[in-house]
Every structure is written in structure tokens, then in C-alpha cells.
Amino acid sequence: MGVARGAGRRRWPVLLVLLATLAGCGPAKHEPAAPPPTRSAAFRHCPEAHVRPLPAGFRLVRRDLSALGGQHMGELKIYRSGRSQIQVFSGPDVYDKLDDMDLVSRRVSVEGRTFELWTTTIDRTLLVAQLEDDRLRAPCDNVGVLTRHVPRATFMGLLRDLRLAPGPADQ
């Protein structure tokens, strides 16, 4: 009984790979994976912004938390009454969504505090104000109010009543 012709030739490539692997010439050895980077276990919350009292009829319809970088969390609260809307923010950049609105800014003072007030001719119902306060530090220095379909006098009252409380993780 003999070996079939050509059968021995087919085994050579397999034997060469096996011998090369055993001799250490085979595929590269893998180094153990580097440990994941360490990070702080807890987020720090921006100071909570709120307005009290809210105008009659407004109710909270949404509350969004957003990661701001550096382990900080910002917050956006949205209140509605019919088609009228109030947004109170601490941290998130609400202006990103308003880039194409041709906003015009001016400074206003309300009961000793300074705000940057933005308006636009594209949507005359839109009013946005950001509190200017040197005590606020990035990324939590973006604090203010955005409204749509709210009378200007009511908006100015919201700025007057805007308060900051320490974030839950900072108390």
C-alpha cells in the first residue's frame, strides 16, 4: 500500500506554518491591553437655575441633563402654557441652535444684575438672556432664560426672579 501521489506535497505548507509558530516565527504575540483611563466617579452639577414664581399656567414639561465636559452636568428645564414657552438653563449652550437667527445683543440691568439680551427680527417672539456673573466658571457660566410667545414684561420679571442654587452634587 502506498501513499497517493501528491498527498505528501499538500501537507508541507501546513507543517511549515506549524513549525514556524512553534519556533516563535509565527504571528506576533499580543501585549495585554492597557488599563482604561481613570476618571472621577461622580459628576459635578452646575448651579441649579430656577425662576419662582412661574407665571400662571406654566408647567414643567421637560428636564434635560447634558454632559458639558470636565465631569460637569448642565441642566435645561422647559415650561409650557399653550404655545408659550420658558426655558431656564444652567450650563448648556442654547445659542448653538439659534446660530442662523441673526441675533442682536444688548446689555440690560435688572435689579442690579447684568444680562446679555438677544432678540431677532426673524422671530419677534424669541427672547434670550444670559446672566453675566464673574462668580460663574466654565463650563457652568452659561445661565439664563429663553422664551417664546411670552410678553416682554413677563420676560423681564423672569430675569428678576432668576435664582441660582448649588448643584445637587455640590451641596
C-alpha positions in Angstrom: 0.0 0.0 0.0 1.5 3.3 -1.0 0.7 7.0 -0.4 -1.4 8.6 -3.0 0.7 10.7 -5.3 0.7 14.4 -4.3 -0.7 13.8 -0.8 2.7 14.5 0.8 3.1 17.8 -1.1 -0.2 19.2 0.3 1.0 18.6 3.9 4.2 20.7 3.6 2.6 24.2 3.8 0.6 23.1 6.9 3.7 21.6 8.5 5.8 24.7 7.8 3.2 27.1 9.4 3.0 24.7 12.4 6.8 24.6 12.8 7.2 28.4 12.4 4.5 29.0 15.0 6.2 26.6 17.5 9.6 28.2 16.8 8.3 31.7 17.6 8.4 33.0 14.0 4.6 32.9 13.6 2.1 35.6 14.2 3.1 38.3 16.6 2.3 37.9 20.3 -0.3 40.3 21.7 0.6 42.5 24.6 -2.0 42.8 27.3 -4.5 45.6 26.8 -3.7 48.9 28.6 -6.0 49.6 31.5 -8.8 52.0 30.8 -8.1 55.6 31.8 -9.3 56.5 35.2 -11.9 59.2 35.7 -13.8 60.7 38.6 -16.6 58.6 39.8 -19.1 61.4 40.2 -20.3 64.3 38.0 -20.4 67.8 39.4 -23.6 69.6 38.7 -23.8 73.2 37.6 -25.7 75.5 39.9 -29.4 74.9 39.5 -31.1 77.8 37.8 -34.8 78.4 38.6 -37.4 81.1 38.5 -40.0 81.4 41.2 -42.8 82.1 41.0 -43.5 81.0 37.4 -46.2 82.9 35.5 -49.7 81.4 36.0 -50.5 78.4 33.9 -46.9 77.3 33.2 -45.9 73.7 34.0 -42.7 71.7 33.7 -42.8 69.6 30.5 -39.2 68.5 30.1 -35.9 68.5 32.0 -32.7 67.6 30.2 -29.3 66.9 31.7 -26.3 67.3 29.5 -22.6 66.4 29.9 -20.5 69.5 29.5 -17.0 68.1 29.8 -14.7 68.0 32.8 -17.2 65.8 34.6 -19.8 68.6 34.8 -23.5 68.2 34.1 -25.7 71.1 32.9 -29.5 71.3 33.0 -32.2 72.7 30.8 -35.8 73.0 32.1 -38.7 73.7 29.7 -42.0 75.0 30.9 -45.1 75.5 28.7 -48.5 77.1 28.8 -50.4 76.7 25.5 -47.9 77.8 22.8 -45.9 80.0 25.2 -42.6 78.5 26.3 -40.0 79.3 29.0 -36.6 77.6 29.1 -34.3 78.0 32.1 -30.7 76.8 31.6 -27.5 76.3 33.5 -24.6 75.0 31.5 -26.0 74.0 28.1 -25.3 76.3 25.2 -28.8 77.2 23.9 -27.3 79.5 21.3 -25.9 76.7 19.2 -29.5 76.0 17.9 -30.0 79.7 17.3 -26.9 80.4 15.2 -28.8 81.2 12.0 -31.3 83.6 13.7 -29.3 86.8 13.3 -29.4 87.6 17.0 -28.8 91.1 18.1 -27.5 91.6 21.6 -27.5 94.4 24.2 -26.9 94.6 27.9 -29.7 95.1 30.3 -29.7 95.6 34.0 -32.4 94.0 36.2 -32.3 94.8 39.9 -28.5 95.2 40.0 -27.7 92.2 37.8 -26.5 92.4 34.3 -27.8 90.2 31.4 -26.9 89.9 27.8 -30.2 90.1 26.0 -30.7 88.7 22.4 -33.5 89.4 20.1 -34.1 88.8 16.4 -36.3 90.2 13.6 -36.7 86.6 12.3 -38.8 85.6 15.3 -40.0 88.6 17.3 -41.5 86.2 20.0 -38.0 84.9 20.8 -36.2 86.5 23.8 -32.9 85.1 25.2 -30.9 86.4 28.2 -27.7 85.2 29.8 -26.7 86.2 33.3 -23.3 88.0 33.5 -21.7 86.9 36.8 -18.0 86.7 37.4 -18.5 84.1 40.1 -19.7 81.5 37.5 -16.9 79.4 36.0 -16.8 77.5 32.7 -18.4 75.2 31.8 -21.2 76.3 34.1 -21.1 80.0 33.2 -24.0 79.8 30.7 -27.0 80.6 32.9 -30.2 82.3 31.7 -33.7 82.3 30.3 -35.1 81.7 26.8 -38.8 82.4 26.0 -41.1 82.3 23.0 -44.6 83.9 22.9 -44.1 85.4 26.3 -44.7 89.2 26.8 -41.6 91.3 27.3 -42.8 92.5 30.8 -43.2 88.8 31.9 -39.7 88.0 30.4 -38.1 90.9 32.4 -39.9 89.5 35.6 -38.4 86.1 34.9 -34.9 87.7 34.8 -35.7 89.5 38.1 -36.7 86.2 39.7 -33.9 84.0 38.2 -32.0 82.4 41.1 -29.1 80.0 41.4 -28.8 77.2 43.9 -25.8 74.9 44.3 -25.9 71.8 42.2 -27.0 68.6 44.0 -23.5 67.1 44.0 -22.0 70.3 45.4 -24.2 70.8 48.4 
